Amino acid sequence: MARIELKQLAHSYHTHPQQPEDYAVRELDHVWEQGKAYALLGPSGCGKTTLLNLISGLLQPTQGQVWFDDQDVTGFDPQTRNIAQVFQFPVVYDTMTVYDNLAFPLRNRGLGAQVIRSRVQEVAEMLELSHVLKRRAYNLTADEKQKISMGRGLVRSDVSAILFDEPLTVIDPHHKWLLRRQLKQVHERFNLTMIYVTHDQLEAMTFADEVAVMIEGQVVQIGAPHELFENPAHTFVGYFIGSPGMNVLPCQLDHGEAILDGIRIAVDPALAAKAQQQGGQLELGIRPEYLSLSDETAPGYIPVRVSHIEDLGTYRIITVRLGMHNLRVKLPEEQSLRGEDAFLYFPPERTKLYAESRLVNQAITSK
Ligand SMILES: Nc1ncnc2c1ncn2[C@@H]1O[C@H](COP(=O)(O)OP(=O)(O)OP(=O)(O)O)[C@@H](O)[C@H]1O
């Protein structure tokens, strides 16, 4: 397993890229630590597969380098880089048994029969393939075939890293959950460096130690799942992570308060000062979980109109109208609302400010 370092890496599919928009992956410096499980999360077309293929060597970068430990591997092909890659659709040898499919990469590397048997059995057990080891692959289900593809990546203990490109696309929802859990177990047991591409936040958040969020060819934040939830570094991370996503509203600032359609909202004064210094387009962000909504007014509460209630069993999503904007509030099921008129509170310690879509960083609250 290797530590993977990307140095000023960028890729464009244009012959003569002129502007940032011409790049599928914009300039990036990043280290993927050995033995960690990473997810690469972002919407369709943001550059996830391109970045994965730059790491594996399927693509040569327009600019920059890829290092594995102390070696520059930029010019190396995937085989020389010793990368295992699992794709969206299963790649299996239909006429071989499941055992032979799993043993194939190990036989190729000249390992002994005993080592091969024990490794294949171990991986087959973890992926719940033990009962089909003697069967030929052609009449297995799509789920089982994809498990074989994954198993062929996982069976090699000498790989630099295992890269997964949306590997659970063909798997039905119940098995998806099981496979995700199995992959996590395999990761914990074998101490593998894994990078897992997905556009599904749940998949990313449950699989990874750290999630890299991409948009328009840029990695805008890399962090542990709770960090992305609590401190989205970019408004896109705020929207994309969470269900529903963060409320993000354009605002101005005046004397330590945010002004939104003429309505004043108290925010951390030191944060407001910093945001004002940074300037540009300012936005206020707050998660639906952290807003308080009440029938009764109290200091700091702002009158709003309830426009929609969505009951989701253990909680409800309330849409309220504030000035010209809608906000969503997550309320516990037991909290009732009497009518359409309610009062909304923004806890200043939970209210974020963004300048040009970037988080204005933690201020020390002045007392
Ligand atoms: N071979 C190619 N030639 C030209 N443009 C490409 C090629 N492959 C990808 N692109 C473009 O590069 C950008 C990034 O594509 P990429 O496939 O890396 O994104 P992605 O996040 O993996 O998307 P998806 O989730 O849909 O696979 C897109 O605008 C895409 O159209």
PDBQT file of the ligand as one rigid body, heavy atoms in Angstrom, charges set to zero:
ROOT
HETATM    1  N1  LIG A 401     -12.792  11.148 -22.960  1.00  0.00    +0.000 N 
HETATM    2  C1  LIG A 401     -13.291  12.370 -22.786  1.00  0.00    +0.000 A 
HETATM    3  N2  LIG A 401     -13.180  13.313 -23.735  1.00  0.00    +0.000 NA
HETATM    4  C2  LIG A 401     -13.648  14.565 -23.568  1.00  0.00    +0.000 A 
HETATM    5  N3  LIG A 401     -14.282  14.985 -22.450  1.00  0.00    +0.000 NA
HETATM    6  C3  LIG A 401     -14.437  14.101 -21.461  1.00  0.00    +0.000 A 
HETATM    7  C4  LIG A 401     -13.958  12.750 -21.576  1.00  0.00    +0.000 A 
HETATM    8  N4  LIG A 401     -14.258  12.094 -20.417  1.00  0.00    +0.000 NA
HETATM    9  C5  LIG A 401     -14.885  13.012 -19.622  1.00  0.00    +0.000 A 
HETATM   10  N5  LIG A 401     -14.994  14.198 -20.250  1.00  0.00    +0.000 N 
HETATM   11  C6  LIG A 401     -15.587  15.429 -19.698  1.00  0.00    +0.000 C 
HETATM   12  O1  LIG A 401     -14.863  15.775 -18.522  1.00  0.00    +0.000 OA
HETATM   13  C7  LIG A 401     -15.728  16.215 -17.490  1.00  0.00    +0.000 C 
HETATM   14  C8  LIG A 401     -15.554  15.332 -16.261  1.00  0.00    +0.000 C 
HETATM   15  O2  LIG A 401     -16.014  14.009 -16.587  1.00  0.00    +0.000 OA
HETATM   16  P1  LIG A 401     -15.886  12.779 -15.569  1.00  0.00    +0.000 P 
HETATM   17  O3  LIG A 401     -16.371  11.555 -16.271  1.00  0.00    +0.000 OA
HETATM   18  O4  LIG A 401     -14.513  12.767 -15.009  1.00  0.00    +0.000 OA
HETATM   19  O5  LIG A 401     -16.917  13.213 -14.434  1.00  0.00    +0.000 OA
HETATM   20  P2  LIG A 401     -17.633  12.326 -13.319  1.00  0.00    +0.000 P 
HETATM   21  O6  LIG A 401     -17.753  13.213 -12.127  1.00  0.00    +0.000 OA
HETATM   22  O7  LIG A 401     -16.909  11.058 -13.135  1.00  0.00    +0.000 OA
HETATM   23  O8  LIG A 401     -19.070  12.080 -13.949  1.00  0.00    +0.000 OA
HETATM   24  P3  LIG A 401     -20.018  10.771 -13.879  1.00  0.00    +0.000 P 
HETATM   25  O9  LIG A 401     -20.419  10.654 -12.436  1.00  0.00    +0.000 OA
HETATM   26  O10 LIG A 401     -21.140  11.149 -14.771  1.00  0.00    +0.000 OA
HETATM   27  O11 LIG A 401     -19.171   9.635 -14.371  1.00  0.00    +0.000 OA
HETATM   28  C9  LIG A 401     -17.130  16.183 -18.070  1.00  0.00    +0.000 C 
HETATM   29  O12 LIG A 401     -17.429  17.479 -18.542  1.00  0.00    +0.000 OA
HETATM   30  C10 LIG A 401     -17.021  15.203 -19.217  1.00  0.00    +0.000 C 
HETATM   31  O13 LIG A 401     -17.947  15.517 -20.237  1.00  0.00    +0.000 OA
ENDROOT
TORSDOF 0
